[in-house]
Amino acid sequence: MNRAVWQMLEGYACHTTRDYENALKEIIQEIALLGLWRSKFFERAAFYGGSALRILYGLDRFSEDLDFSLLQPDPNFRLQPYLKAVETELLAMGFVATVQEKTKAAETTIESAFIKAGTRLHLLKIQVPEGHRIHRNQVLTVKLEVDTDPPAGFETEASTLLQPIPFAVNSYRTSDLFAGKLHAVLQRNWNKRVKGRDFYDLVWYVGRNIPCRLAHLESRLRQSGAWLDKRAMTVDDLTDALGARIAQLDVDAAREDVLPFVRDRDSVALWSREFFLALLPRIRTV
């Protein structure tokens, strides 16, 4: 492994096999961001979603995927030209990884790809202490997604990361990230599983008094067909919609979803429908 990877790993207090896996996955994410920066990807796109909140703004949970939005809609955008730079960067840092574009369905506006690296190989490379069970065929996977038809009304800012080397990432501002998160809370399909991470992030935003850009949330909801009213969305509309969504929430399933990504199990001990409803009056908008 490159010395820079060892230095990055020193920032994690790893105890369990899951800790080491989460740390490696996040290091892969940051190296991928570096490769994208070198290829000038951020001149056309911005970082958003849970990983942006984690890596750039200090969210205290791990996140699995790298989500991006073009700055302007472009149906002809292709992710493939940037993937070689990601693969090259990972190789230079000592990762044996493949970066492969996913075939795009005709009806989707999302370009996606997967970074895949053998879990056992890389845990052995960083000399995980004896006693950790490592499955032979397990794969570390990071998904990259780019929204090529982003809804309007967001703002971006540049953030600097210092490892593996100093570089800059263009990202959504926190108010627009919050708008995106509330859209996920309201619209994500729960048929297979409740995404408890959405609700964990909701608590994080409210606890830090970060406002939601309501116009951007409205734009997202209009694009997904969830807000068809001709009038502008109000705070009361948002509160009513969130209250109805929370009423449907399986709190136990939500808690189980987020536990593998947080260090302190007590951080979700108070979760209940009443707990989330009590947050609603504290949500600020701009």
N, C-alpha and C positions, 0 to 999 in steps of 0.2 A: 504494500500500500504506500502511496505517496505520503510524505511527512505531513502535508496539509490535512490529510484525512485523519491522521492520528491527533493532530491539534484540534480538529473539529470534534472528534470523539471525546476528548478530554472535557468538553463542556457538558457532557451528560453523566449523570450519576446512575450508571447501569447496575442493576442487581439481578434481574430476572432475564431469561431468554427473550421474553417479549420486549423488555427495555432495550436490549441490544438490537433487536430487529427494528423497532421503531426508530432508534437512533440512526442505524444504517440507512433506512428508508428516507429519513429526513436529510441526511448527508447527500444521498443520491439526488434528492429534489434540488438541493442548493447547487450542486455541481451542474445539474441540468439547466438551472436558471443562468449559471455562468456561461454555458455553451450557447444558450439563446441570446444572451447579451452580446457575446462575441459575433454572432451572426446577424446582429442588428434587428432582431425580432421585435424588440420593444419600441422601435420606431413606428411599428404598425399595430401593436397590441398592448394590452395592459393585463396585469396579474390580478386575479380576484378569487373569492371563495375562501374556504377554511384554511388552506395552506398559506395563502397570502396573509390571512389574519395571524396565523401561527408564526410564520417566518419573519414577517415585517413588523407586526404590531404586538407581538407578545402573548397571543392566546395560549393558555396553559393546558392545551391538549394537543395530541398528535393528529395529523391529518393525512389522508391517503393519496389524494390526487392533486395534480397541478391544473388549475382552471385559468383560462385566459379569455379575454374579449378583444376583438378587433376594435380599433378606435372609430372606424367607420365601416358600415356594412360593405361587404365585398363577396359576392357569390362565387367569384373566381379564385379566392384565396386558397392556397394549398400549404399544408404544414410540412410536407415532405422535404422541401429545400432546407429546412432548419434542423432536421433530425440528425443529419450527418454531423453537424457541429456538436450536438448533445452527445452522440456516441463517441466522438473523438475526445471530448472533454472527460468523459467517464473513463475511457481507456487510459488517458494520460494520468489519471488519479489512481489507477490500479484496479479498476472495476472491470470484470469480464461481463459485459452486458450487451444485450441486443436492444435496438430501438426500432420498432416496426410500426408503420402506419396501419391503421384499421381501415378497411374498405368502407367508404361512406355510403350510407343508404340514400337513395334518391330524394326522400322526403325530408331529410334532416339538414339543419344549418350548422351542425357541429362537426368539425374536423378533429379526429382523435388519433392517438398513437399510444403504444405501451413500451415502457422501459422494463426489461426483465433481466434479473440477475440471480444466480443460484444462492439461496440463503446459506446452505451449509458451507459452500466454498468461501464465502465472504466472512462468515462468522469465524471460521478457522483462520482466515487471513488476519483478522484483528485479534486473534488469540484470546477468544472467549474462555474464561476459566473453566476448568474441569467441573463436571457435575451438571452442566447445562445440556438438556436433551435437544439435539438438532436433527430434524427429519431430513433424510437424505435427498428427497426429491422436491423439497419445498422451494418455492420461488418468491423472491422479493419483486413485487410488481408496483410500478407507479404509472398511473394513467395520465396522459396529457390531453386536454380538451380545449378547443378554441371555438368560441361562438362567433361565427362569421356574419351574423345578422343581429348585432346587439341592439337592445332598446335604447332610446335616446335619454338624455338628461343626466349623465354621469360626468364626474370630474376625476382627473388623475393627478398623481404626484410622483416624483422620483424619490426612491429610497435607496440608501447605500448599504450594501452588505460588505463585510470586511474579510470573510472567508469563503472559499479558499484563497482568493485575492480580492482586493477592493473592486467592486463593480456596482453598477446601478440597475435598479429594476423599476420599471414604470408600473404603477398599480392604481387601482381605484382608491379614492379617499375613503376614510372610514364610514362616513355617512352613506355613501353609495354601497359600500360593502354590507352595511346594515340593511339597506333596502333590498339587496339581493338575498340576504339571509331571511328576511321576513317573507319574501316571495317564496323561498323554499319551504318555510314553515307552513305557509298557506296552501301551497300547490303541489308539494312533492307527493308522489303516489306511495301509499302505505300498503299496497296489496301484499308485498313480500315481507317487508319489515318496517317498523317505525324507525326513522332516522333520529335517534336521540341526540346525536351530535348537533342537530339544528337547534334543539332546545337548550343544550349546554351553551352554545354560542349566544343565544338570545339572552340568557342570564349574564353572560360576560359583557355584552353591549350595555345592558341596562345598568349593571353594577358599575360601569365606568362612565355613565351619564353621556354616552355617545348618541347623538341624534340620528334619526333616519331621514334621508332625503325623500320626502313623501312623493314628489313629482316623479322621481326615478322609479319608485315602487309602483306608482300608478302606471307608468309606461310599461313596466314589465308585466303587470297584470293585464293591461290592454292587449299586449302582444300575445299572451297565452290565453286570451279569451275569457279571463275571469273578472274583468271590469269593463262592462259595456255601456255604463251610464254616460250620458253626454256631459254631465257636470264633473268638476274636479273632485277627486277623492279627499275626504276629510279625516281628521284624527278619529272622530267618532266612528266613521266607516271602518277604519283600520281596527279599532278596539273591538267592534262588534264581530268582525271577521275572525280575529284572533281568538276571541272568546268562544265562538262556535267551533273553531278548530281544536282548541284545548278540551272542549267538552267531549271530543271524540278520541282523545289521546289515551293510549294504553301506557300508563306511566311506568309500569314494571318493565315492559318491553323496551321503552325508551332508555331506561336506566341501564339495562343489560347491553344495549347497543353501544353506549358511550364508555362503559367501564374499561375496555381494553386500551383506550386511548388516553386515560387520565391516570395520574399517579396516586391521587388521594381519593379513595372510595367515599370518604365522608363528604366530598364536595357535591355529591348527588343524593345524600341521605335525606334531605328535606323535601325532595321532589314529591309533588302531588298535584292534582288538578287545582286545588286551592292555592298552592304555592305559585303556580304559573299565572293564575287569574289575578293574584295580588300584584304581579309585576306590571300589568297592563296600564294602570294610571301613571306609572313611572317612565313609560316610553315617551321620549322627546322626538319632535320632528322639526325639520327645517325646510 
